[in-house]
């Protein structure tokens, strides 16, 4: 049940405004107190941060030696990398061992190689070499098989029979031969 008011309306309005002002003043007081407490806390945080900074400034000299070591190791690593690149540039792209391995797999039975000559960069191209093979074959067919095998191989191109003649003083049909070819071996994969 609602309470009956016998007071005039001006008085009731004034009483309401007094209560609102009272609440406002308490809210302002609470906010002011909160701001004071917050500023005190911020002061403590700043003091703690300054103390940590001071502590870290004193330990910088201990870390400086480690940083210097890391920089020195990086410089040495870069120097070694440049040396490895220089050595890789000095090495020919077409390796003689690769050419000989490819040629050994192509020789038909009965062919004996007496002389193998490898000339690097015949046309100024670093990934090519010229190979010259001289030897003895049991027959002209074996020489033809060698030429066909070299032409079919991806390692050699332009195989040409320079000379083929019977071996002097033999009646068995053995022939001496000279074959020249351009070799192109794929460069080694970069690491």
LINRA-V829409 format. One record per pair of residues at least 4 apart in sequence whose C-alpha atoms are under 7 Angstrom apart, sorted by the first residue. I is the first residue (numbers start at 0). J is the second residue. If there is no record, write none. Layout:
[[I;J] [I;J]]
//
This chain:
[[6;10] [6;11] [7;11] [8;12] [9;13] [10;14] [11;15] [12;16] [13;17] [14;18] [15;19] [16;20] [17;21] [18;22] [19;23] [20;24] [21;25] [22;26] [23;27] [24;28] [25;29] [26;30] [27;31] [28;32] [29;33] [30;34] [31;35] [32;36] [33;37] [34;38] [35;39] [36;40] [37;41] [38;42] [39;43] [40;44] [41;45] [42;46] [43;47] [44;48] [45;49] [46;50] [47;51] [48;52] [49;53] [50;54] [51;55] [52;56] [53;57] [54;58] [55;59] [58;62] [59;63] [62;66] [63;67] [64;68] [65;69] [66;70] [67;71] [68;72] [69;73] [70;74] [71;75] [72;76] [73;77] [74;78] [75;79] [76;80] [77;81] [78;82] [79;83] [80;84] [81;85] [82;86] [83;87] [84;88] [85;89] [86;90] [91;125] [92;125] [92;126] [92;186] [93;126] [93;127] [93;128] [93;184] [93;186] [94;98] [95;99] [96;100] [97;101] [98;102] [99;103] [100;104] [101;105] [102;106] [105;145] [105;148] [105;149] [106;110] [106;145] [107;141] [107;144] [107;145] [109;136] [109;137] [110;135] [110;136] [110;137] [111;134] [111;135] [111;136] [112;132] [112;133] [112;134] [112;135] [113;133] [113;134] [114;132] [114;133] [114;134] [115;131] [115;132] [115;133] [116;130] [116;131] [116;132] [117;128] [117;129] [117;130] [117;131] [118;128] [118;129] [118;130] [119;127] [119;128] [119;129] [120;124] [120;125] [120;127] [120;128] [121;128] [121;129] [126;183] [126;184] [126;186] [127;182] [127;183] [127;184] [128;181] [128;182] [128;183] [129;180] [129;181] [129;182] [130;179] [130;180] [130;181] [130;182] [131;178] [131;179] [131;180] [132;177] [132;178] [132;179] [133;176] [133;177] [133;178] [134;175] [134;176] [134;177] [135;173] [135;174] [135;175] [135;176] [136;141] [136;142] [136;173] [136;174] [136;175] [137;141] [137;172] [137;173] [137;174] [138;142] [138;172] [138;173] [138;174] [139;143] [139;174] [140;144] [141;145] [142;146] [143;147] [144;148] [145;149] [146;150] [146;158] [147;151] [148;152] [149;155] [149;158] [150;155] [150;156] [150;157] [150;158] [154;182] [154;183] [154;184] [155;180] [155;181] [155;182] [155;183] [156;180] [156;181] [156;182] [157;180] [157;181] [158;178] [158;179] [158;180] [158;181] [159;178] [159;179] [159;180] [160;177] [160;178] [160;179] [161;177] [161;178] [161;179] [162;176] [162;177] [163;174] [163;175] [163;176] [163;177] [164;174] [164;175] [164;176] [165;172] [165;173] [165;174] [165;175] [166;173] [166;174] [166;175]]
//
